[in-house]
Amino acid sequence: MQFFKKPNINFVGKRKQFFILSSIFIGLSILLIFVFGFRFGIDFTGGTEIAIKVEKPIETNQLRTLLSKNKIYPDEIKSYGEENQFLLRLKEVGDEANKVETNLLTSLKDFSVQVLKKDTIGPKIGEELRFQALIAVLLAIIAMLIYIGLRFEFTFGIGAVVALVHDVIFTLGMIVIFDQLGIINLEINQGILAALLTVVGYSVNDTVIIFDRIRENREKHKGLPLAKIANMSINETLSRTIITVLTVLIVLVVMIFFSGPVLQGFAFTMTVGIIVGTYSSIFIATSFVLWYMKNVRKLNIEEDFSKQTATTKV
């Protein structure tokens, strides 16, 4: 299936404008992250999760109001599993959490409440998990640099990593914005961490497809300038990129609106990450390689590339 038949869009010719646009967005994202910070879930801060089931129907807002009257203030209440099942997330741990559980059972005795499970994470464990999450993302990026550097050339590996860092920072910035606006609950938890790592893999996959086509076209069209080869390669993979993105986005959009609060954060992070990952594969990764070739390697990317590389290893 082809969305475009022999497209000839000048992606490479607009690379400076898109570099500027991306720099502005990344700068704003970093500023927002420093100003507002992240709202971490109990996975990374420590706390208690209590899953309950009530026999009589009750809405989430009604449940929150009833609990607040009895001096129980969960950080979050959301539907869990089947109908009339709820997940309460509290900052309390240890004896304090036990007192809250006792008070909870007393407060909801008219609703025949049943505790399905209770999980507690200590503050120290939460801090360790937060550090390990950061290490996981960094290791994933380094692994991608090594992989692409070995499969293609080190210059291409740097371009892929630049695109990855761009995607992660932009996605985190969007998480902060939407969470601060209260549009969707986006506390940083293991689900969002999993989504970020998935975005890293997806972004690299899209970038590798373009880089692989560039490698093929360099062999096939030895007399063409690198800039033209890069633009040709992006256009040739454009239909495949759009089909892949649309297929995934349809599922993710459905998840955002219908999966409930438990998976909304994961689906939102994936949606933003896949969109920006596709953008960076087209406008950032390849364009950075061209910039590097021109400004660091001092090659004329507008001339016959094969002649220039006869004595210079790229």
C-alpha positions as CSV (number, residue, x, y, z in Angstrom):
1,M,0.0,0.0,0.0
2,Q,1.4,3.4,-1.0
3,F,0.0,6.7,0.3
4,F,2.3,8.6,-2.1
5,K,3.5,7.5,-5.5
6,K,7.1,8.6,-6.1
7,P,7.0,11.5,-3.6
8,N,9.6,14.2,-4.0
9,I,9.3,16.4,-0.9
10,N,12.3,18.4,0.0
11,F,12.8,17.4,3.6
12,V,16.5,18.0,3.6
13,G,16.2,21.5,2.2
14,K,14.1,22.6,5.2
15,R,16.4,21.0,7.9
16,K,17.6,24.4,9.3
17,Q,14.0,25.6,9.9
18,F,13.2,22.3,11.7
19,F,16.4,22.4,13.7
20,I,15.3,25.8,15.0
21,L,11.8,24.7,15.7
22,S,13.0,21.6,17.6
23,S,15.5,23.7,19.6
24,I,12.7,26.0,20.7
25,F,10.5,23.0,21.8
26,I,13.3,21.2,23.5
27,G,14.3,24.4,25.3
28,L,10.7,25.0,26.5
29,S,10.4,21.4,27.6
30,I,13.6,21.6,29.7
31,L,12.4,24.9,31.2
32,L,9.0,23.3,32.1
33,I,10.6,20.3,33.6
34,F,12.9,22.4,35.9
35,V,10.1,24.8,36.8
36,F,7.3,22.3,37.6
37,G,9.1,19.0,37.9
38,F,7.5,15.6,37.7
39,R,4.7,14.2,39.9
40,F,6.0,10.8,40.8
41,G,3.7,7.9,41.8
42,I,4.2,5.7,44.8
43,D,6.3,3.4,42.6
44,F,9.1,6.0,42.9
45,T,8.3,7.9,46.1
46,G,7.0,5.2,48.4
47,G,3.4,4.7,49.7
48,T,0.6,2.3,49.8
49,E,-1.9,1.0,47.3
50,I,-5.2,-0.5,48.5
51,A,-7.6,-2.2,46.1
52,I,-11.2,-2.4,47.4
53,K,-14.5,-3.8,46.3
54,V,-17.9,-2.4,47.4
55,E,-21.2,-4.2,47.0
56,K,-23.3,-1.1,46.6
57,P,-22.8,1.2,43.5
58,I,-20.8,4.3,44.2
59,E,-19.1,6.9,42.0
60,T,-15.5,7.9,42.3
61,N,-16.3,11.4,43.4
62,Q,-18.8,10.2,46.0
63,L,-16.2,7.8,47.4
64,R,-13.6,10.6,47.6
65,T,-16.1,12.8,49.4
66,L,-17.1,10.1,51.9
67,L,-13.5,9.3,52.7
68,S,-12.5,13.0,53.2
69,K,-15.3,13.3,55.7
70,N,-13.6,10.6,57.7
71,K,-10.1,12.2,57.3
72,I,-8.9,9.8,54.6
73,Y,-7.2,11.7,51.8
74,P,-5.9,9.4,49.0
75,D,-3.6,10.9,46.5
76,E,-5.5,9.1,43.8
77,I,-8.7,7.1,43.5
78,K,-9.5,5.3,40.2
79,S,-11.5,2.4,38.9
80,Y,-9.8,-1.0,39.2
81,G,-10.8,-4.2,37.5
82,E,-14.5,-4.9,37.6
83,E,-17.4,-2.6,38.4
84,N,-17.4,-1.1,41.9
85,Q,-13.8,-1.9,42.4
86,F,-11.4,1.0,43.2
87,L,-7.7,1.5,43.7
88,L,-6.6,4.0,46.4
89,R,-3.1,5.3,46.4
90,L,-1.8,6.8,49.7
91,K,1.5,8.3,50.9
92,E,1.2,6.5,54.2
93,V,3.3,3.4,54.9
94,G,3.7,1.0,57.9
95,D,1.5,1.6,60.9
96,E,0.0,4.8,59.4
97,A,-1.2,2.8,56.4
98,N,-2.7,0.2,58.7
99,K,-4.6,2.9,60.5
100,V,-5.9,4.2,57.2
101,E,-7.0,0.8,56.2
102,T,-8.9,0.3,59.5
103,N,-10.5,3.7,59.2
104,L,-11.4,2.9,55.6
105,L,-13.3,-0.3,56.5
106,T,-15.2,1.6,59.2
107,S,-16.1,4.5,56.9
108,L,-17.4,2.2,54.2
109,K,-19.1,-0.4,56.3
110,D,-22.5,0.6,54.9
111,F,-21.3,-0.4,51.4
112,S,-20.0,-3.8,52.4
113,V,-16.4,-3.0,51.5
114,Q,-13.8,-5.7,50.9
115,V,-10.0,-5.2,50.7
116,L,-8.7,-7.1,47.6
117,K,-5.1,-6.3,48.0
118,K,-2.6,-3.9,49.8
119,D,0.9,-3.2,48.5
120,T,3.4,-1.0,50.2
121,I,6.6,0.5,48.9
122,G,9.0,2.1,51.3
123,P,10.5,5.6,50.5
124,K,14.1,4.2,50.2
125,I,12.9,1.5,47.7
126,G,11.0,4.2,45.8
127,E,14.2,6.4,45.6
128,E,16.2,3.4,44.3
129,L,13.6,2.6,41.7
130,R,13.7,6.2,40.5
131,F,17.5,6.0,40.1
132,Q,17.2,2.7,38.3
133,A,14.6,4.1,36.0
134,L,17.0,6.9,35.0
135,I,19.8,4.4,34.5
136,A,17.5,2.2,32.3
137,V,16.8,5.0,30.0
138,L,20.4,6.1,29.7
139,L,21.6,2.5,29.1
140,A,18.9,2.1,26.4
141,I,20.2,5.2,24.6
142,I,23.8,4.1,24.9
143,A,22.9,0.6,23.6
144,M,21.2,2.2,20.6
145,L,24.4,4.3,19.9
146,I,26.5,1.2,19.9
147,Y,24.1,-0.8,17.8
148,I,23.7,1.8,15.0
149,G,27.4,2.7,15.2
150,L,28.2,-0.9,14.4
151,R,25.5,-1.5,11.9
152,F,26.1,1.7,9.9
153,E,28.8,4.2,10.8
154,F,29.5,6.0,14.1
155,T,28.3,9.3,12.6
156,F,24.9,7.8,12.0
157,G,24.9,6.4,15.6
158,I,25.4,10.0,16.9
159,G,22.5,11.2,14.7
160,A,20.2,8.5,16.1
161,V,21.1,9.3,19.7
162,V,20.5,13.0,19.1
163,A,17.0,12.1,17.8
164,L,16.4,9.8,20.8
165,V,17.4,12.5,23.4
166,H,15.1,14.9,21.4
167,D,12.2,12.5,21.6
168,V,12.6,11.7,25.3
169,I,12.9,15.3,26.4
170,F,10.0,16.5,24.2
171,T,7.8,13.6,25.5
172,L,8.6,14.4,29.2
173,G,7.8,18.1,28.5
174,M,4.4,17.2,27.1
175,I,3.8,15.0,30.2
176,V,4.5,18.0,32.5
177,I,2.3,20.3,30.4
178,F,-0.8,18.0,30.3
179,D,-0.3,16.9,33.9
180,Q,-0.1,20.6,35.1
181,L,-3.2,21.5,33.1
182,G,-5.1,18.6,34.7
183,I,-6.2,17.2,31.4
184,I,-5.0,13.7,32.2
185,N,-3.4,12.1,35.2
186,L,0.3,11.7,34.3
187,E,2.2,10.9,37.4
188,I,5.5,9.2,36.6
189,N,5.1,5.5,37.4
190,Q,6.3,2.2,36.0
191,G,3.7,2.3,33.1
192,I,5.1,5.6,31.8
193,L,8.6,4.4,32.2
194,A,7.8,1.4,30.1
195,A,6.2,3.7,27.5
196,L,9.4,5.8,27.4
197,L,11.6,2.8,26.8
198,T,9.2,1.6,24.1
199,V,9.4,5.0,22.5
200,V,13.2,4.7,22.4
201,G,13.0,1.4,20.6
202,Y,10.3,2.6,18.2
203,S,12.2,5.8,17.3
204,V,15.3,3.9,16.6
205,N,13.4,1.4,14.4
206,D,12.1,4.2,12.3
207,T,15.5,5.9,12.1
208,V,17.2,2.6,11.1
209,I,14.8,2.1,8.2
210,I,15.8,5.5,6.8
211,F,19.5,4.9,7.4
212,D,19.3,1.5,5.8
213,R,17.7,3.0,2.7
214,I,20.5,5.7,2.6
215,R,23.1,2.9,2.7
216,E,21.4,1.1,-0.2
217,N,21.1,4.2,-2.3
218,R,24.7,5.2,-1.7
219,E,25.6,1.9,-3.3
220,K,23.0,2.2,-6.1
221,H,23.6,5.9,-6.9
222,K,27.3,6.4,-6.4
223,G,27.4,9.6,-8.4
224,L,24.7,11.5,-6.4
225,P,25.4,14.0,-3.5
226,L,24.8,12.7,0.0
227,A,22.1,15.4,0.6
228,K,20.1,14.2,-2.4
229,I,20.6,10.5,-1.5
230,A,19.3,11.3,2.0
231,N,16.2,13.2,0.7
232,M,15.5,10.4,-1.8
233,S,15.7,7.8,1.0
234,I,13.3,9.6,3.2
235,N,10.8,10.0,0.4
236,E,11.1,6.3,-0.5
237,T,10.3,5.2,3.0
238,L,7.6,7.8,3.6
239,S,4.6,5.6,2.8
240,R,5.9,2.8,5.1
241,T,6.4,5.3,7.9
242,I,2.9,6.7,7.7
243,I,1.3,3.3,7.5
244,T,3.2,2.1,10.6
245,V,2.5,5.2,12.6
246,L,-1.3,5.3,11.8
247,T,-1.7,1.7,12.6
248,V,-0.2,2.2,16.1
249,L,-1.9,5.5,16.7
250,I,-5.3,4.1,16.1
251,V,-4.8,1.6,18.9
252,L,-3.3,4.2,21.3
253,V,-6.0,6.8,20.8
254,V,-8.6,4.1,21.6
255,M,-6.7,3.3,24.7
256,I,-6.5,6.9,25.8
257,F,-10.2,7.4,25.7
258,F,-11.5,3.9,26.7
259,S,-8.8,2.0,28.7
260,G,-9.4,3.9,31.9
261,P,-7.0,5.7,34.2
262,V,-4.7,2.7,34.7
263,L,-3.5,2.7,31.1
264,Q,-4.1,6.3,30.1
265,G,-0.6,7.5,31.1
266,F,1.1,4.7,29.2
267,A,-1.1,5.3,26.1
268,F,-0.6,9.1,26.2
269,T,3.2,8.8,26.5
270,M,3.3,6.3,23.7
271,T,1.2,8.5,21.5
272,V,3.3,11.6,22.0
273,G,6.5,9.6,21.7
274,I,5.6,7.9,18.4
275,I,4.5,11.2,16.8
276,V,7.7,13.0,17.8
277,G,9.8,9.9,17.1
278,T,8.5,9.8,13.5
279,Y,9.2,13.6,13.2
280,S,12.7,13.2,14.5
281,S,13.5,10.3,12.2
282,I,12.7,12.4,9.2
283,F,13.8,15.9,10.2
284,I,16.4,15.4,13.0
285,A,18.4,12.2,12.7
286,T,19.2,12.4,9.0
287,S,19.6,16.2,9.1
288,F,22.1,15.9,12.0
289,V,24.2,13.4,10.0
290,L,24.3,15.8,7.1
291,W,25.2,18.7,9.4
292,Y,28.0,16.6,11.0
293,M,29.3,15.6,7.6
294,K,29.4,19.2,6.4
295,N,30.7,21.0,9.5
296,V,32.8,18.3,11.3
297,R,34.0,16.1,8.4
298,K,34.2,19.1,6.1
299,L,32.6,17.3,3.2
300,N,30.5,19.0,0.6
301,I,27.2,17.1,0.9
302,E,25.9,18.9,-2.2
303,E,28.6,17.3,-4.5
304,D,29.4,13.8,-5.6
305,F,29.8,12.0,-2.3
306,S,31.7,9.0,-3.6
307,K,34.6,11.1,-4.9
308,Q,35.0,12.8,-1.5
309,T,35.0,9.5,0.4
310,A,37.7,8.0,-1.8
311,T,40.4,9.3,0.5
312,T,38.3,10.2,3.6
313,K,36.6,7.6,5.8
314,V,33.2,8.7,6.8
